[in-house]
Amino acid sequence: MQQFIPFAAPDIGEDEIAEVVDTLRSGWITTGPKAKRFEESFGEFLGGGLECVALNSATAGLHLALEAIGTAPGDEVIVPSYTFTATAEVVRYFGADPVFVDVDPRTYCICPAAVEAAITSRTRAILPVHFAGLAADMDRLLAIAKSRAVHVIEDAAHAFPARYRGQLVGSLASTASVFSFYANKTLATGEGGMLVTRDQTIADRARIMRLHGIDRDAFDRFNSRRPAWFYQIVAPGFKYNLTDIAASLGIHQLRRASEFERRRTYLAKRYNAALADLPVVLPPQAVDGGTHAWHLYVLLLSDEAGISRDAVIDAMHANGVGCSVHYIPLHQQPYWRDRYELTADRFPHSEELARRAFSVPLYTRMTDLDQDRVIASLREILRRR
């Protein structure tokens, strides 16, 4: 019997394992020197001149970025409906309101025209999502934000190491960018995230707020001239710090980032070639000097397929291949739908994606033979229709 091909799997090597063991033996397993190393290396990878704050999730990063810009009750933050709930839920933490808009059918990322139409005097920020690893139209979004004096905070959970017009996401002119290192991401620490900004004030505030509002991290307290027991609470903070155990994985995952990127791009190109004649729409491709991070490979099923998206996923599973759906849009989710009286007619492109889109396996440990099985299974299911 052939082994089941999962939708995603982390790629953990011996260097990562050795670094974790070293951390365990060091006696310092919470936020400490390894987390600081990871932050510094991440900033260097993106090109320097950036402040990087390691956190326990991208959700924490989005929350802290919004906190640092002073988001308050009654504010509005514009978000796409076609995303995971974390993008919107952090806005509600402040008693502020997410304003949901549709996506651009050419990129599956937030539609700049819809953003511009949604801005009001209450708008605090725009929160674009770089869906699947493809950057949103940042030139237009940044221009809109500048003209209306609002912030842009990039949800870059899918986007490491994507490029927009030749520039790495995370190094653009936004207020902040937030990356995810969840287990299925292009750089995986199990749980983890990174807030990246050029604004020292935002970085300083995030560092304080990630650990209970204490004015210095635990590692700093034990390695400074002030008494180890002395600290000051300067704000009612949160518990969002990244451990050195997780950072140990991140240090070596980052060193393999270019290797991972090449493999994902190679696999995506193989899919593009092998699936082009099937009744599916291939994923949007990067243009104008951009690159796709290929966190996800998302197909849209055509009506000509003669089978539903859900039936395709079920059939793939029966053939030993795991697929997934990204995403059930937020305007269809009970909390967001009911609270904001969201209706399908306001989100036609997200509705189409919700009905047709499915993600096939794409991860660096996938062999060519694994991918051939995925391709053969999908071709067999769609061809027999």
N, C-alpha and C positions, 0 to 999 in steps of 0.2 A: 504493500500500500504506500502511495506517495505521501510525503510529508506535507502537512498543511502550510500554505504560503500565507503568512500574516499580512495584514494591511501595512504595518510598520514594525520596525525593530531597531533598537539602538545598536551602535557599532562601538563597542568598548574593547580597547586593546590592552596589551600587557603594560604599556606605559601608564595608562590610566589606573589600572589595578595597583601597580607598584606605588604610584603617588598616593593613592588612598591608604595603602598599608603604611607608608611613611607618615602620613598624617595621624593615623591611629596610634602609631608608636611614639609620636612626638609628645603626646599628652595634651595637645591643643586641637580640639575637634570642632569647636564652634567658630564664629567669625574671628579670623586672625590673619596670620601672614600669608596663607595660601589665597584667601579671598582678596587681599590687597594685590598680590601678584597677578591674579586673574583680572582684576580691574585694570591694572596698568597694561597688561598684555592686550586686553581687548581694545583699549584706547589706541595703542600703537598700531594694531591691525587696521583700525578705521582711519588712521592717518595722522594722529596727533592733534593737540590743541583741544582735546575733548575731556570732559569730566565723566567718569564712569562709576556708577554706584551699583554694587552687586546686591541682589535681593532674592527673596525666596520664590518669586514668581513674577511673570509679566503683569499679572493683575495688580500686584503690589506696586509695580513701577508706574502703571497708569494712574493708580490712586495717588501716589506721592507726587507725580507730576502735576495733577490737577490741584492737589493741596498746595503745592508750592506757588502756583499762580494765583492763589486766593479764591478758588471756586467756592461759592456760597449759596445758601438757599435762594431759590428764585432765578439763578443763572441757568443758561441753556448751553448745551454742548452738542454739536451736530455730529451724528454717527451714522454709518450705513446700517440698514436693516439686515443686510446679508453678512452676518458675522456671528461670532460666538458671544454669548451673553456678557462675558467679562468686559467687553468694550463699553457696554452701556451701564452695567451694574455699578461701576465705580463712580459714575456721575450721580447716581442716587444716594451714595454714601454721604453726600453733602447736602441732601435735600434739594439738589439741582435737578434739572430735567434734561434727559437726552431727547434730541429732536431727530427723528429717524428720516432718512432720505434713501432714495433708490440708488442702484449702482449703474455704472456705465456698461452696457452689454459688450463692449469691445475689450474690456479689461477685467470685469467682475469686481472692480474697485469702486469706491465712492464716486458719484457723478459730480464734477465741479459745478455744472450749471444748477443742479439741484441744491448743492451747498449754498451757492450765491443767493438763490431764491429763498432759502430758509433762514438766512441771517436776520436777526432783529437787534434791537437795542439791548436785549438781555443776553446775547450770545457771548460767552466767555472764550470758547475754543472750538476748533474743528478737530475731529479725531479720525483721520483716515486710516483704513486698514489696507496693508499691502497684501492682498489676497493671494494665497497659495505660493507666494514668493515673488510675485510681480509687483513692482512699485506702482502706486497710484500716480495720477497726473500732478506731480508736485509743483511744477512751474505755475500752473493755473491756481492750484490751491494756495500756494504761498502768496501769489499776487492778490488773490481775493482777500486772504487774511490781512495782508499789509494794508490794503485799501480800506478795510473796515476795522482795523486796529484790534484784531483778535489773535489768539494764539493758535498754533498748529502743534499738536502732540501726536506723533506717528505711532500707531499700533503696528510695530514691526515684528510681531510674534512669529510671522512666517518668513521673514525677509532677510535672514542672515545666510550668505553674504550677497544679497542682491545689489545691483547697481542701477542708478537712475541717471541717464545721460552721462555714463562713465564714472559717476561718483557713487561711492558706497552709501547705501542707506544707513543712516546714523551720523553721517557727516554733512547732511544738508542744512539748510538755513532755518529749520523749524525750531520751536522752543525746546523740544525734547523728543527723543525716540526711545521706544521701549521694546526690548527683545525678550523672547521666551527661550528657556532651555529645558522645557518639558521633555519627557522621555522619547516622544516621537519627533522632536524637532531636528533641524539640520545640525545643531550643536546641542548635545544632551547632557544634562547633569542630573537627571531624574526629576527634580523640581528645581526651579531657579529662573532668574531673570536679570536684566541689566537696564538701568535707566542711563541714557547717554544725553549729555547736553553741553553746550558751550557756555552756558550761564552759570558762573560760579555760585551765585546766590541760590539758584535752584538746586544745584548739587549739594551745597552745604545744608540746605533745609532738608533735603531727602536723606542725607546721612544722619541727621539728628532724629528725624521722624521714623526712620526704619527700626530704631531700637528704643522705644518707649519715651522718646524726647530727651534722652540723656545726652549731655553735651560732648561725650566722647565714647568710642566703642570700648568694649570690655578689654580687648587686646591692648588698646592704648592706655587704659587705666593701669594695666599691670606692667607697662613698659615706659612709664614716664616718671618724672621726678616728684610729682605730686603723690600723696599717699594712695595706695591701691584702692582703699576703701572709699575715697572721696569722689563724689560725682554730683552733678547738678541737673535737675529736671527743668528744662526750659520750655517744654511744650507737652501736651498730652499726646504722646506718640503711639506707635504701633509696634508689632513684633514681626518685622519683615526682613530680617537679616539672612544672608546666605552663609551656610556653614562652610568651614574649611574642607570637610569631607566632600561636599558637592563641588566646591571650587577646585579640588584636586582633579576631578574629572574634567572640569571646564578648561583647565590649563592645557591639557593634552588634546582635548577635542579641538581647541582653538588652533593648536599647531597642525592639526590634520584638516583644517578648514578647506584649504585649496584642493587637497586630495578628495575630500567629500564632495566639493562642488563639481569637480571634473566627473566623478562617478555619477552623480545625479543628472548632470547635463547629458552625459553619454546615454544613460537609461531613458531619459526623456526623448532624445533624438531617435532612439530605437523604437519607442512607442509611436512617435510621430510617423515614422516610415511604415510601420507594420499595420497601423490602424486607419490610415488615410482613406482607404476605400470602403470602410464600414459606415453604416448609417449613424455616425456620431459626429459631433463637432469637436475638433481638437482644441486643447487649451490655448488661450491667448499667448502670444509670443512677445518677448522683449524687443523693443525697437529703439532707434536713435541712440545707439551707444549704451543701452541698458543691458542688464543680464538678469536672468530669472534664477531665483534660488532653488526652485523646484522642491519646495517642501511638500507640495501636493501635485499630483497629476490628475486633473479634473476633466472628465469627459461629459459632454451633453448628449443625451440620447435623442436622436431625431424621431419624428413621428413615423417616418418610413420604416423604422425598425420593427414595427408590428408587435412590440412587447413593452410592458411598462418598465420604468427604471427599477422599481422595487423587485420585479420578477427577475431582472438581470442580476441584481445583487444576490438574490436567493439562489439562482442557478449557478453563479460563480462560487458561492459558498459550498454548494453541493459538489462542485468540481474540485474542492480543496483550495479555494482562493478567497482570501478575505478582502472585502471592499468596504467603503464607508461613504457617508454623505456629509458634505461640508457646504452649506449648513442648512438646518431648518431655520429660516429667517426669523428675526425677532418679532416682526409684526404678526407672525403666526403663533407666537408663544403666549400662553394665557396671561401672564402677569403684564407683559408689555402691551399686548393687544387690548386688554380690558382697561388698564390704567389710562392709556392714551387714545383709546377709541380708534385704533389703527385698522384700516380696511385694505383689502387686497388691491383694489383699483389704484391705490397710491403708489404701489411698488410693482409695476408690471414686469420689470426685468428680474427682480428678485423672485417673483412668483414663478417665472419660467425656469430659473435656475433651481428653485426648490422642487419643481416637478421633474426636471430632466437630469440634473447633475449627479454624478457619482465619481468617487475617487478610487483609482486602482492602486495596487501596491507600488511604492517607490521608496526604496531605502538602500543605503550603500552596501549592506551585506547581501543584498539580492544578487544572485549570480545571473549570467546570461541565460542559463538553462531555466532558472526560476522564472525569469521574465518571459521566456519562450512559452512556458506553461500558461502564464497569465494571458498572453496574446492568443495562444491556441484556444484556450477556453472561451475567451470573449468572441473570437471569430466563429467558433462552433455554435455558440448560443445565438449570435445575431444572424449568421448565415442560414441556419435552419428555419428562420422566420421569413 
